[in-house]
């Protein structure tokens, strides 16, 4: 049984209604840098690499050039120079990850024509190349992507490496928890064939508590693959049964809940080439919530119809639903260099006029979202071919009264980066969900903070975190327009594994029965979802019944207190 405590927050409410507007401001914010030229672009990360609360930028580069690092100094950037000296190959994905759970962000660099690299962060911009000793070194293998997760739920981040190669297969490495990794591809059931894979993403598509893997494959040589996590260290190919086995030039996988139903959807970018029996244009896969997906790209009008590369979900105007930004090429044959798709609700997107992106005339590849000035409105960075990067500053906050929340997580029993966690933010208008990932886009890495648009709602009923460990954290009465950090178990009093409390039935009509086996319950308190106490019942027994016939139907939280423990359950009253 899950148990959780809660913290009640009372803050000053700031209310600020919306028109989407972005402006390119890279140079004015101190960003001078380009990937250069190379094979289909380089990586970009919009991630707080020094953990000071400000999203920094890391830019992959062409062959012979060092990776570029830009520290965010309160809304503007200055270039910094970590002691990474052997990063002179053509870089693909650049990903910050705390692989050893020491609180310092380490750096993984995927190499196209140069060995991949794992740099351990020693602090103060001092890094040690530990690739070989960690067991991750790949020689002469075109490693494009590195998506991180915890497929065995042991509290240590594992990595899935994608190879755009028919000669070299994708690789799944398990984190041993001692600074080393072991190749578990064969044991796990990962195909030993090459698939021309650009990127992949960890996603718990069926919400069984285990992270599955979805892979984007190029040139329709092989279809995209959905690996279902069996929960025992192995995977099964579920591509056909989930309806995700798409034939396409798949470049990127973006994960998000575009219709706010609590189930993660997938957006996959594509070229505009027409193959027999292949997908035309980008694909939006709607999660049906029953282990299957449906292609809704045509009805949502999100096909793009040009050569697409990176894509990312974001709520640009903080109106509660996820929009889409797509990077692409510009030529006579491919007229769209990028596209911003505004979510209009009712399963419909459109490309609005005069929001800033019509000024984009560059050939772009990877992109990522973060927050330049911590105003709660997500900004976008883009890596361009042989041209300065873009910083699309989100100016929607100047024309909106929409509220927001930013959430950062720190795992304790789960991996420290909290990958695989599901966050639910509930207001009077309903719930909004985010799923914590790392490295799922085309060579991109988004902010470690999750952004929640709240529309005109001025109060948050609760924030709920489902961690991979099975622990739930619950915060009630959270105020809007702030950035909160939640440490796993910080709202807990008793670990799930040590609980002896059983409560039934749930949902309940009239009588709630409780049994705590070997500890007397001293008091029982009932709270509504706003954190208001409904009543307190004093008792001194391990077993008893609670009459709730006088309580209105709805969602409640019941607090059971003994001498030295407190446990909370969520309860549905019919």
NUMARTOR-427877 format. One record per residue (C-alpha): x, y, z. Coordinates in steps of 0.001 Angstrom, whole numbers, always signed. Example, Ala and Ser with C-alpha at 12.3 -4.5 7.8 and 13.67 -1.06 7.14 Angstrom:
<nodes>
+---------+---------+---------+
:      px :      py :      pz :
+---------+---------+---------+
:  +12300 :   -4500 :   +7800 :
:  +13670 :   -1060 :   +7140 :
+---------+---------+---------+
</nodes>
This chain:
<nodes>
+---------+---------+---------+
:      px :      py :      pz :
+---------+---------+---------+
:      +0 :      +0 :      +0 :
:   +1267 :   +3471 :    -832 :
:   +1472 :   +5973 :   +1993 :
:   +2150 :   +9666 :   +1852 :
:   +2194 :  +12712 :   +4016 :
:   +1554 :  +16187 :   +2749 :
:   +2689 :  +19742 :   +3115 :
:    +283 :  +22678 :   +2899 :
:   +1643 :  +25714 :   +1057 :
:    +194 :  +29208 :   +1343 :
:   +1724 :  +31789 :    -975 :
:    +889 :  +35148 :   -2467 :
:   -1070 :  +34733 :   -5707 :
:    +145 :  +36481 :   -8795 :
:   -2209 :  +36670 :  -11716 :
:   -1075 :  +37638 :  -14959 :
:   -4570 :  +36487 :  -20803 :
:   -2593 :  +35119 :  -23917 :
:   -1285 :  +35620 :  -27317 :
:   +1693 :  +33547 :  -28373 :
:   +4761 :  +35598 :  -29229 :
:   +8428 :  +34603 :  -29637 :
:  +11432 :  +36718 :  -30627 :
:  +14882 :  +35523 :  -31664 :
:  +17355 :  +36984 :  -29104 :
:  +20450 :  +34760 :  -29131 :
:  +23058 :  +37472 :  -29683 :
:  +21459 :  +39960 :  -27298 :
:  +21652 :  +37316 :  -24568 :
:  +25328 :  +36578 :  -25212 :
:  +24951 :  +33464 :  -27363 :
:  +27476 :  +33337 :  -30201 :
:  +27938 :  +29779 :  -31442 :
:  +27203 :  +27336 :  -34219 :
:  +27402 :  +23609 :  -34783 :
:  +29149 :  +24388 :  -38052 :
:  +28758 :  +21814 :  -40798 :
:  +28552 :  +18066 :  -40624 :
:  +26188 :  +15183 :  -41023 :
:  +22599 :  +16232 :  -40100 :
:  +23425 :  +18553 :  -37271 :
:  +24761 :  +18527 :  -33744 :
:  +23266 :  +18324 :  -30304 :
:  +21965 :  +21078 :  -28061 :
:  +21098 :  +21030 :  -24362 :
:  +19071 :  +23635 :  -22436 :
:  +19881 :  +22265 :  -18996 :
:  +21125 :  +23649 :  -15690 :
:  +24545 :  +21966 :  -15695 :
:  +25864 :  +23733 :  -12586 :
:  +22672 :  +23353 :  -10491 :
:  +22372 :  +27048 :   -9653 :
:  +18695 :  +27285 :  -10647 :
:  +19278 :  +28792 :  -14112 :
:  +19060 :  +26799 :  -17364 :
:  +22413 :  +26774 :  -19188 :
:  +23167 :  +25867 :  -22824 :
:  +25555 :  +23262 :  -24228 :
:  +26150 :  +23100 :  -27990 :
:  +27639 :  +20189 :  -29937 :
:  +30084 :  +21097 :  -32693 :
:  +31588 :  +19999 :  -35990 :
:  +34677 :  +17859 :  -36353 :
:  +37783 :  +19474 :  -34848 :
:  +35899 :  +21942 :  -32649 :
:  +35372 :  +21830 :  -28893 :
:  +31926 :  +21654 :  -27352 :
:  +30558 :  +25091 :  -26421 :
:  +29302 :  +25776 :  -22879 :
:  +27227 :  +28838 :  -21946 :
:  +26466 :  +29586 :  -18309 :
:  +23242 :  +31422 :  -17551 :
:  +24076 :  +34400 :  -15312 :
:  +20599 :  +35561 :  -14354 :
:  +19102 :  +35866 :  -17839 :
:  +22186 :  +36357 :  -19992 :
:  +24929 :  +33936 :  -20959 :
:  +28708 :  +33857 :  -20674 :
:  +30895 :  +31193 :  -22239 :
:  +32716 :  +28954 :  -19768 :
:  +35511 :  +26479 :  -20384 :
:  +35397 :  +23194 :  -18442 :
:  +38615 :  +21172 :  -18580 :
:  +37242 :  +18847 :  -21258 :
:  +40077 :  +18630 :  -23745 :
:  +39441 :  +15588 :  -25903 :
:  +36029 :  +16459 :  -27316 :
:  +37165 :  +17316 :  -30828 :
:  +35106 :  +14844 :  -32850 :
:  +31798 :  +15612 :  -34527 :
:  +29396 :  +15669 :  -31602 :
:  +25842 :  +14476 :  -31715 :
:  +23743 :  +14337 :  -28555 :
:  +25159 :  +16171 :  -25515 :
:  +23364 :  +15112 :  -22345 :
:  +23836 :  +16083 :  -18707 :
:  +23059 :  +13248 :  -16328 :
:  +23908 :  +12325 :  -12729 :
:  +24900 :   +8746 :  -13489 :
:  +26512 :   +8152 :  -10059 :
:  +23894 :   +9930 :   -7889 :
:  +26472 :  +12233 :   -6276 :
:  +24547 :  +15459 :   -6907 :
:  +26874 :  +16678 :   -9685 :
:  +25784 :  +16693 :  -13323 :
:  +28003 :  +14521 :  -15504 :
:  +28252 :  +14873 :  -19285 :
:  +27657 :  +12246 :  -21955 :
:  +28705 :  +13045 :  -25535 :
:  +27575 :  +10898 :  -28464 :
:  +30171 :  +10726 :  -31226 :
:  +29486 :  +10305 :  -34928 :
:  +33051 :   +9894 :  -36202 :
:  +34748 :   +9911 :  -32835 :
:  +34369 :   +7666 :  -29775 :
:  +31535 :   +8493 :  -27411 :
:  +32570 :  +10081 :  -24114 :
:  +31368 :  +10023 :  -20502 :
:  +32823 :  +12786 :  -18324 :
:  +32472 :  +12528 :  -14562 :
:  +31920 :  +15862 :  -12847 :
:  +34427 :  +16412 :  -10022 :
:  +33079 :  +19883 :   -9179 :
:  +34262 :  +23407 :  -10088 :
:  +34177 :  +22626 :  -13833 :
:  +36657 :  +19811 :  -13360 :
:  +35830 :  +16669 :  -15360 :
:  +37399 :  +13235 :  -15754 :
:  +36926 :  +11076 :  -18845 :
:  +35652 :   +7766 :  -17426 :
:  +34199 :   +6259 :  -20614 :
:  +36422 :   +3216 :  -20742 :
:  +36464 :   +2442 :  -17023 :
:  +32681 :   +2840 :  -16942 :
:  +32332 :    +216 :  -19690 :
:  +30636 :   +2530 :  -22191 :
:  +33358 :   +3030 :  -24807 :
:  +32272 :   +2475 :  -28419 :
:  +34949 :   +2441 :  -31133 :
:  +34073 :   +3555 :  -34687 :
:  +30333 :   +3294 :  -34067 :
:  +28051 :   +6133 :  -35231 :
:  +26374 :   +6884 :  -31904 :
:  +23713 :   +9549 :  -32440 :
:  +21477 :   +9426 :  -29405 :
:  +21616 :   +8623 :  -25706 :
:  +18337 :   +8374 :  -23849 :
:  +18508 :   +7789 :  -20106 :
:  +16100 :   +6053 :  -17752 :
:  +15907 :   +3376 :  -15062 :
:  +14479 :    +292 :  -16706 :
:  +15014 :   -2002 :  -13688 :
:  +13836 :    +497 :  -11023 :
:  +16990 :     +87 :   -8923 :
:  +17609 :   +3810 :   -8397 :
:  +20471 :   +4089 :  -10925 :
:  +20092 :   +5584 :  -14403 :
:  +20638 :   +3242 :  -17336 :
:  +21281 :   +4320 :  -20916 :
:  +20019 :   +3262 :  -24338 :
:  +22423 :   +4210 :  -27146 :
:  +21097 :   +4556 :  -30691 :
:  +23307 :   +3821 :  -33713 :
:  +22468 :   +5057 :  -37170 :
:  +24018 :   +1984 :  -38694 :
:  +23064 :   -1301 :  -40309 :
:  +26329 :   -2776 :  -39071 :
:  +26160 :   -1834 :  -35376 :
:  +23057 :   -2497 :  -33264 :
:  +21556 :    -262 :  -30604 :
:  +22834 :    -946 :  -27093 :
:  +21205 :   -1072 :  -23660 :
:  +23619 :    -529 :  -20773 :
:  +22610 :   -1251 :  -17179 :
:  +24058 :    +942 :  -14458 :
:  +25659 :   -1329 :  -11856 :
:  +25549 :   +1366 :   -9174 :
:  +29324 :   +1389 :   -8698 :
:  +30291 :   +3756 :  -11511 :
:  +30257 :   +1047 :  -14186 :
:  +27792 :    -169 :  -16802 :
:  +27129 :   -3611 :  -18276 :
:  +25838 :   -4247 :  -21796 :
:  +22511 :   -6040 :  -21258 :
:  +21234 :   -5759 :  -24828 :
:  +21249 :   -9477 :  -25620 :
:  +19885 :  -10571 :  -22245 :
:  +17188 :   -7891 :  -22358 :
:  +15985 :   -8984 :  -25788 :
:  +17127 :   -5891 :  -27682 :
:  +17627 :   -6656 :  -31370 :
:  +21205 :   -7389 :  -32443 :
:  +20490 :   -6027 :  -35924 :
:  +21282 :   -2544 :  -37166 :
:  +18289 :    -247 :  -37554 :
:  +19536 :   +3204 :  -38644 :
:  +18256 :   +4607 :  -35355 :
:  +18556 :   +8331 :  -34719 :
:  +17039 :   +8497 :  -31258 :
:  +14873 :   +6712 :  -28710 :
:  +12892 :   +7504 :  -25607 :
:  +12078 :   +5818 :  -22329 :
:   +8320 :   +5935 :  -21747 :
:   +5958 :   +3991 :  -19490 :
:   +3220 :   +3884 :  -22117 :
:    +974 :   +1448 :  -20216 :
:   +1595 :   +2855 :  -16698 :
:   +2625 :    -489 :  -15224 :
:   +5509 :   +1101 :  -13303 :
:   +8266 :     -14 :  -15694 :
:   +9879 :   +2095 :  -18412 :
:   +9442 :    +910 :  -21984 :
:  +11581 :   +2070 :  -24937 :
:  +10423 :   +3586 :  -28238 :
:  +12946 :   +3837 :  -31100 :
:  +12858 :   +6120 :  -34168 :
:  +14358 :   +4410 :  -37239 :
:  +15454 :   +6125 :  -40463 :
:  +14971 :   +5276 :  -44159 :
:  +12156 :   +2765 :  -43554 :
:  +14790 :     -22 :  -43605 :
:  +13144 :   -1221 :  -40432 :
:   +9996 :     +32 :  -38776 :
:  +10018 :   +1994 :  -35542 :
:  +10195 :    -296 :  -32518 :
:   +8308 :    -288 :  -29211 :
:   +9966 :   -2481 :  -26600 :
:   +7673 :   -3395 :  -23701 :
:   +9420 :   -3736 :  -20350 :
:   +8503 :   -7115 :  -18831 :
:   +9597 :   -6046 :  -15347 :
:  +12246 :   -8773 :  -15026 :
:  +15119 :   -7107 :  -16891 :
:  +13846 :   -8192 :  -20318 :
:  +11827 :   -6542 :  -23082 :
:   +9366 :   -7832 :  -25672 :
:   +8772 :   -6297 :  -29093 :
:   +5300 :   -4758 :  -28805 :
:   +5500 :   -2643 :  -31967 :
:   +2652 :   -4381 :  -33781 :
:    +292 :   -4856 :  -30833 :
:    +678 :   -1193 :  -29849 :
:    +274 :     +56 :  -33470 :
:   +3580 :   +1915 :  -33249 :
:   +5481 :     -44 :  -35953 :
:   +5673 :   +2861 :  -38392 :
:   +7626 :   +2835 :  -41661 :
:   +9133 :   +6291 :  -42065 :
:  +12284 :   +8386 :  -41993 :
:  +11918 :   +8836 :  -38253 :
:  +14198 :  +11450 :  -36722 :
:  +12858 :  +12469 :  -33345 :
:  +10547 :  +11276 :  -30584 :
:   +8855 :  +13874 :  -28400 :
:   +6933 :  +12655 :  -25345 :
:   +3977 :  +14561 :  -23912 :
:    +304 :  +14407 :  -22982 :
:   -1235 :  +16645 :  -25636 :
:   -4874 :  +15993 :  -24593 :
:   -4421 :  +15988 :  -20778 :
:   -5834 :  +12502 :  -20255 :
:   -2906 :  +11280 :  -18128 :
:   -1473 :   +9003 :  -20848 :
:   +1776 :   +9930 :  -22602 :
:   +1566 :  +10487 :  -26372 :
:   +4415 :  +10422 :  -28918 :
:   +5246 :  +12834 :  -31746 :
:   +7673 :  +11515 :  -34399 :
:   +9301 :  +13678 :  -37047 :
:   +9756 :  +12545 :  -40644 :
:  +11063 :  +13678 :  -44017 :
:   +8655 :  +14497 :  -46776 :
:   +9826 :  +11604 :  -48935 :
:   +7024 :   +9364 :  -50148 :
:   +7696 :   +5644 :  -49745 :
:   +5377 :   +2823 :  -50743 :
:   +3500 :   +1763 :  -47596 :
:   +5322 :   +4439 :  -45626 :
:   +4055 :   +7327 :  -43498 :
:   +3795 :  +10724 :  -45152 :
:   +4778 :  +13580 :  -42906 :
:   +5203 :  +13694 :  -39150 :
:   +3114 :  +11434 :  -36932 :
:   +1276 :  +12180 :  -33686 :
:    +518 :   +8938 :  -31840 :
:   -2330 :   +9272 :  -29366 :
:   -2097 :   +6919 :  -26405 :
:   -5475 :   +5181 :  -26148 :
:   -4870 :   +4139 :  -22544 :
:   -5353 :    +450 :  -23341 :
:   -1863 :    -472 :  -24534 :
:   -2387 :    +830 :  -28075 :
:   -1822 :   +4070 :  -29990 :
:   -3725 :   +5794 :  -32806 :
:   -2194 :   +7957 :  -35552 :
:   -4020 :  +11294 :  -35256 :
:   -1590 :  +13474 :  -37236 :
:   -4036 :  +14061 :  -40108 :
:   -6968 :  +15055 :  -37933 :
:   -4765 :  +17228 :  -35718 :
:   -3043 :  +18739 :  -38811 :
:    +474 :  +18231 :  -37420 :
:   +2043 :  +16437 :  -40431 :
:   +4456 :  +19361 :  -41161 :
:   +4879 :  +18266 :  -44828 :
:   +8539 :  +19252 :  -45071 :
:  +11811 :  +17741 :  -43900 :
:  +11554 :  +17692 :  -40106 :
:  +14230 :  +17055 :  -37502 :
:  +13883 :  +18012 :  -33852 :
:  +10523 :  +18503 :  -32154 :
:   +9430 :  +19392 :  -28664 :
:   +6178 :  +19721 :  -26720 :
:   +5677 :  +22939 :  -24735 :
:   +2827 :  +25021 :  -23365 :
:   +3943 :  +28294 :  -24921 :
:   +1199 :  +30534 :  -23541 :
:    +560 :  +28546 :  -20341 :
:   -3072 :  +27857 :  -21260 :
:   -2972 :  +24229 :  -19944 :
:   -2375 :  +22375 :  -23219 :
:    +785 :  +21331 :  -25037 :
:   +1808 :  +23054 :  -28248 :
:   +4480 :  +21759 :  -30644 :
:   +7629 :  +23256 :  -32111 :
:   +9307 :  +21512 :  -35079 :
:  +12718 :  +22242 :  -36642 :
:  +13367 :  +21531 :  -40299 :
:  +15094 :  +22370 :  -43559 :
:  +14458 :  +25237 :  -45935 :
:  +14827 :  +24812 :  -49696 :
:  +12807 :  +25071 :  -52885 :
:  +11571 :  +21533 :  -52309 :
:  +10972 :  +21935 :  -48570 :
:   +9290 :  +25271 :  -47843 :
:   +8993 :  +24977 :  -44044 :
:  +12190 :  +25607 :  -42044 :
:  +10231 :  +25313 :  -38808 :
:   +6678 :  +25322 :  -37537 :
:   +4934 :  +26233 :  -34319 :
:   +1702 :  +24324 :  -33830 :
:    -706 :  +25897 :  -31352 :
:   -2938 :  +23448 :  -29516 :
:   -6508 :  +24689 :  -30019 :
:   -8130 :  +21914 :  -27982 :
:  -10747 :  +19560 :  -29392 :
:   -7930 :  +17455 :  -30901 :
:   -6874 :  +20289 :  -33243 :
:   -3649 :  +22200 :  -33903 :
:   -2999 :  +25156 :  -36206 :
:      +9 :  +27216 :  -37296 :
:    -785 :  +30784 :  -36179 :
:    +373 :  +33924 :  -37962 :
:   +2648 :  +36596 :  -36544 :
:   +4075 :  +34740 :  -33555 :
:   +7738 :  +35219 :  -34536 :
:   +8767 :  +31960 :  -36146 :
:   +7885 :  +33179 :  -39648 :
:  +11235 :  +35008 :  -39493 :
:  +13093 :  +31675 :  -39380 :
:  +14931 :  +31084 :  -42672 :
:  +17628 :  +28699 :  -41426 :
:  +18367 :  +25003 :  -41801 :
:  +17829 :  +23692 :  -38280 :
:  +18205 :  +20347 :  -36564 :
:  +18123 :  +19884 :  -32786 :
:  +16102 :  +21987 :  -30351 :
:  +15280 :  +22079 :  -26652 :
:  +13187 :  +24054 :  -24166 :
:  +14261 :  +25822 :  -20989 :
:  +13672 :  +29091 :  -19168 :
:  +16168 :  +31891 :  -19798 :
:  +14929 :  +34297 :  -17150 :
:  +12898 :  +32052 :  -14829 :
:   +9616 :  +33747 :  -15745 :
:   +7772 :  +30422 :  -16067 :
:   +7243 :  +30726 :  -19838 :
:   +9344 :  +28135 :  -21730 :
:  +11897 :  +29425 :  -24254 :
:  +13415 :  +27458 :  -27166 :
:  +17011 :  +27047 :  -28337 :
:  +17830 :  +25668 :  -31794 :
:  +21068 :  +24454 :  -33376 :
:  +21453 :  +25698 :  -36966 :
:  +23579 :  +24484 :  -39850 :
:  +26671 :  +26721 :  -40199 :
:  +24902 :  +29682 :  -38588 :
:  +24452 :  +31132 :  -35126 :
:  +22081 :  +29256 :  -32859 :
:  +18568 :  +30538 :  -32211 :
:  +17248 :  +31603 :  -28842 :
:  +13515 :  +31988 :  -29276 :
:  +12600 :  +34103 :  -26247 :
:   +9012 :  +33538 :  -25154 :
:   +7317 :  +36928 :  -24822 :
:   +3825 :  +35514 :  -24323 :
:   +3957 :  +36515 :  -20652 :
:   +3598 :  +40177 :  -21601 :
:    +178 :  +39583 :  -23139 :
:   -1265 :  +36970 :  -20843 :
:   -2885 :  +36557 :  -17468 :
:   -2200 :  +32840 :  -17476 :
:    -606 :  +31290 :  -14437 :
:   +2052 :  +28596 :  -14232 :
:   +4080 :  +26244 :  -12067 :
:   +7614 :  +24891 :  -12495 :
:   +8532 :  +21647 :  -10763 :
:  +12000 :  +20201 :  -10165 :
:  +12471 :  +16761 :   -8645 :
:  +15259 :  +15030 :   -6744 :
:  +15090 :  +11283 :   -6326 :
:  +16280 :   +9476 :   -3205 :
:  +15172 :   +5858 :   -3531 :
:  +14568 :   +6511 :   -7231 :
:  +17385 :   +7801 :   -9456 :
:  +18512 :  +11274 :   -8405 :
:  +17426 :  +12829 :  -11746 :
:  +13886 :  +11467 :  -11108 :
:  +13680 :  +10027 :  -14632 :
:  +10476 :   +8059 :  -15155 :
:   +8491 :  +10076 :  -12615 :
:   +4948 :  +11167 :  -13436 :
:   +3873 :  +14593 :  -12163 :
:    +196 :  +15541 :  -11850 :
:    -856 :  +19127 :  -11137 :
:   -4560 :  +19441 :  -10291 :
:   -6644 :  +22630 :  -10322 :
:  -10386 :  +23260 :  -10469 :
:  -10180 :  +22912 :  -14255 :
:   -8722 :  +19390 :  -13967 :
:   -5259 :  +17823 :  -14083 :
:   -2171 :  +18449 :  -16219 :
:    +558 :  +15781 :  -16481 :
:   +4281 :  +15668 :  -17267 :
:   +6605 :  +12664 :  -17580 :
:  +10292 :  +13169 :  -16716 :
:  +12638 :  +12094 :  -19513 :
:  +16197 :  +12788 :  -20656 :
:  +17504 :  +12763 :  -24208 :
:  +14316 :  +11786 :  -26012 :
:  +14413 :  +14399 :  -28797 :
:  +16574 :  +14613 :  -31902 :
:  +20012 :  +15367 :  -30362 :
:  +18306 :  +17600 :  -27796 :
:  +17984 :  +17789 :  -24014 :
:  +15277 :  +19830 :  -22329 :
:  +15363 :  +21578 :  -18971 :
:  +15355 :  +19432 :  -15843 :
:  +12362 :  +21511 :  -14677 :
:   +8887 :  +20568 :  -15835 :
:   +6625 :  +23430 :  -16981 :
:   +2902 :  +23503 :  -16216 :
:    +559 :  +26067 :  -17737 :
:   -2495 :  +26641 :  -15533 :
:   -4617 :  +29009 :  -17615 :
:   -6737 :  +31339 :  -15504 :
:   -6704 :  +29064 :  -12454 :
:   -5278 :  +30907 :   -9455 :
:   -5002 :  +27961 :   -7082 :
:   -3514 :  +24477 :   -7258 :
:   -5407 :  +21799 :   -5340 :
:   -2488 :  +19392 :   -5281 :
:    +775 :  +18317 :   -6894 :
:   +1289 :  +14556 :   -6945 :
:   +4519 :  +12732 :   -7830 :
:   +4539 :   +9052 :   -8801 :
:   +8179 :   +7980 :   -8455 :
:   +9657 :   +4859 :  -10038 :
:  +10319 :   +3516 :   -6528 :
:   +6562 :   +3241 :   -5937 :
:   +6593 :   +6130 :   -3484 :
:   +4000 :   +8874 :   -3906 :
:   +4527 :  +12438 :   -2751 :
:   +1588 :  +14801 :   -2375 :
:   +1557 :  +18547 :   -1815 :
:   -1734 :  +20299 :   -1108 :
:   -2719 :  +23946 :   -1583 :
:    +220 :  +24995 :   -3730 :
:    +239 :  +28576 :   -4940 :
:    +713 :  +29508 :   -8610 :
:   +3572 :  +31296 :  -10413 :
:   +6485 :  +29778 :   -8585 :
:   +9248 :  +27197 :   -8978 :
:   +9112 :  +24380 :   -6418 :
:  +11557 :  +21571 :   -5757 :
:  +10324 :  +18250 :   -4373 :
:  +12691 :  +15723 :   -2836 :
:  +11452 :  +12129 :   -2950 :
:   +9920 :  +11129 :    +356 :
:  +10010 :  +14659 :   +1764 :
:   +6269 :  +14482 :   +2359 :
:   +6439 :  +10927 :   +3691 :
:   +6493 :   +9690 :   +7274 :
:   +6585 :   +5938 :   +6648 :
:   +8079 :   +3956 :   +3756 :
:   +5617 :   +1858 :   +1813 :
:   +7451 :   -1355 :   +2541 :
:   +7025 :    -923 :   +6290 :
:   +3304 :    -249 :   +6204 :
:    +956 :   -2658 :   +7985 :
:   -2157 :    -575 :   +7369 :
:   -5016 :   -1862 :   +5218 :
:   -8064 :    +257 :   +4439 :
:  -11165 :    -921 :   +2561 :
:  -13331 :    -532 :    +584 :
:  -11958 :   +2206 :   -1639 :
:  -14086 :   +3741 :   -3161 :
:  -16367 :   +3732 :    -111 :
:  -20100 :   +4396 :    +201 :
:  -20695 :   +4525 :   +3979 :
:  -18409 :   +2417 :   +6224 :
:  -14610 :   +2480 :   +5933 :
:  -12748 :    -392 :   +7632 :
:   -9146 :     -99 :   +8789 :
:   -6654 :   -2616 :  +10172 :
:   -3142 :   -1693 :  +11286 :
:   -2204 :   -5198 :  +12526 :
:    +380 :   -4527 :  +15256 :
:     +32 :    -804 :  +16068 :
:   -2852 :   +1041 :  +17679 :
:   -4313 :   +3907 :  +15711 :
:   -4555 :   +6962 :  +17990 :
:   -6394 :   +9365 :  +15680 :
:   -7979 :   +9528 :  +12232 :
:   -8307 :  +12806 :  +10330 :
:  -10183 :  +13435 :   +7081 :
:   -9159 :  +16229 :   +4688 :
:  -10676 :  +17397 :   +1407 :
:   -8495 :  +18029 :   -1665 :
:   -8106 :  +21679 :    -635 :
:   -6391 :  +20586 :   +2574 :
:   -9301 :  +21552 :   +4819 :
:   -9862 :  +19266 :   +7794 :
:  -13368 :  +17738 :   +7748 :
:  -13230 :  +15935 :  +11093 :
:  -10972 :  +14157 :  +13622 :
:  -11795 :  +10845 :  +15275 :
:   -9909 :   +9739 :  +18400 :
:   -9367 :   +6002 :  +18887 :
:   -6950 :   +3475 :  +20413 :
:   -7246 :    +262 :  +18422 :
:   -5616 :   -1671 :  +15593 :
:   -8952 :   -2496 :  +13976 :
:  -12044 :    -389 :  +13532 :
:  -14685 :   +1161 :  +11301 :
:  -15304 :   +4754 :  +10291 :
:  -18795 :   +5992 :   +9385 :
:  -18591 :   +8314 :   +6368 :
:  -22285 :   +8345 :   +5479 :
:  -22497 :  +12069 :   +6320 :
:  -19565 :  +13000 :   +4019 :
:  -20196 :  +14332 :    +518 :
:  -19013 :  +12399 :   -2521 :
:  -15529 :  +13361 :   -3740 :
:  -11779 :  +12838 :   -3292 :
:  -10383 :  +12922 :    +257 :
:   -7205 :  +12154 :   +2186 :
:   -7361 :  +10127 :   +5394 :
:   -4559 :  +10507 :   +7952 :
:   -3979 :   +7559 :  +10327 :
:   -1698 :   +8397 :  +13265 :
:    -143 :   +5996 :  +15735 :
:   +2409 :   +6757 :  +18439 :
:   +5389 :   +7013 :  +16049 :
:   +3983 :   +6846 :  +12519 :
:   +1607 :   +8673 :  +10273 :
:    +143 :   +7288 :   +7049 :
:   -2099 :   +8949 :   +4499 :
:   -4309 :   +7316 :   +1908 :
:   -6287 :   +8915 :    -898 :
:   -9956 :   +7960 :    -665 :
:  -12848 :   +8202 :   -3094 :
:  -16224 :   +8719 :   -1388 :
:  -19211 :   +7724 :   -3505 :
+---------+---------+---------+
</nodes>
